[in-house]
Amino acid sequence: MRDLPPIESLVHVSVVDGVRGGRVPREGYQRGWGLQFGGLSEKIEAEPLFRHAINSVGIPQLVSPENRKNIYLLLTRYLPKLPSQNIIEFGTYRGGNALFMALIMRELNPSAKVYALDTFTGMPETDKTRDAHSAGDFSDASLPVLNERIAQLGLTNLLPVQGLFEDTFPGLDAGPFGLAHIDCDIYSGVKFAQDAVWPRMCAGGYVVYDDATVSSCLGATEAVEELILERKIHSEQVWPHFVFRVGL
Ligand SMILES: C[S@@+](CC[C@H](N)C(=O)[O-])C[C@H]1O[C@@H](n2cnc3c(N)ncnc32)[C@H](O)[C@@H]1O
């Protein structure tokens, strides 16, 4: 399952290689254009590693099929080029995407860890001037059920961390990270996660947002807009979701 064809053999992009504006436009085109218009979506669906991960998760996935494919591309074709392949997810809920990522990473680099952060009891207080979500949304998550699935799959690389990000992340003895998946839907969580994780990313690391371009998450959009203004950075991808690079 590890013999994956290189991205260049799957999608042709005419934009030249190289860093421009703190990201690599060619790589953003490969994934974003490739998935949306370039036939990459079908090619990925046919890959045994993708099918294995999708079929093994065993917990309903909230992440959209397009976002999942982009994460798959990042993990299989881009993350291996970075000095760290550790992953952190801010917003895990029932764990569908965390399991998906851990199943893939076990095949690619079993020593890399996937940290999965959530209250696992639902959303904290939200800001009703910004967020459509309310406290207690997603409270049907269950850490015992997720732990049971992790044990069934023998996934020693997936580490759930229970509590508010604001309480758990500062003391988390982990990193640097090659990829951060921010999927917490509300302004306060996204704002905290992106600011806290930035200095703990490796050079070239990927910060990926599940929901900041989703109609129900304008608070997440606002946090990302602030990131762009404060750090004066450009995105490497806007479809199917925002992707930024750290330290390029
Ligand atoms: C959309 S769900 C995550 C979906 C998940 N990634 C999946 O694949 O199914 C958003 C999650 O963010 C969590 N969340 C939001 N703000 C948080 C915070 N400050 N600390 C911990 N968890 C938070 C909520 O508890 C909720 O489970």
The ligand as a Gaussian input file, in Angstrom:
#p B3LYP/6-31G(d) Opt

LIG

0 1
 C      -17.414000      19.705000      13.766000
 S      -16.950000      18.909000      15.230000
 C      -15.469000      18.066000      14.734000
 C      -15.686000      16.995000      13.692000
 C      -14.612000      15.940000      13.619000
 N      -13.334000      16.486000      13.162000
 C      -14.996000      14.745000      12.768000
 O      -14.191000      14.312000      11.948000
 O      -16.089000      14.220000      12.937000
 C      -16.363000      20.265000      16.199000
 C      -15.831000      19.855000      17.566000
 O      -15.069000      20.936000      18.107000
 C      -15.109000      20.812000      19.520000
 N      -14.656000      22.073000      20.129000
 C      -14.967000      23.344000      19.765000
 N      -14.309000      24.230000      20.543000
 C      -13.554000      23.520000      21.415000
 C      -12.633000      23.860000      22.438000
 N      -12.339000      25.144000      22.732000
 N      -12.020000      22.873000      23.114000
 C      -12.294000      21.562000      22.830000
 N      -13.158000      21.168000      21.852000
 C      -13.774000      22.131000      21.157000
 C      -16.550000      20.437000      19.811000
 O      -16.662000      19.786000      21.061000
 C      -16.895000      19.528000      18.600000
 O      -16.814000      18.161000      18.948000

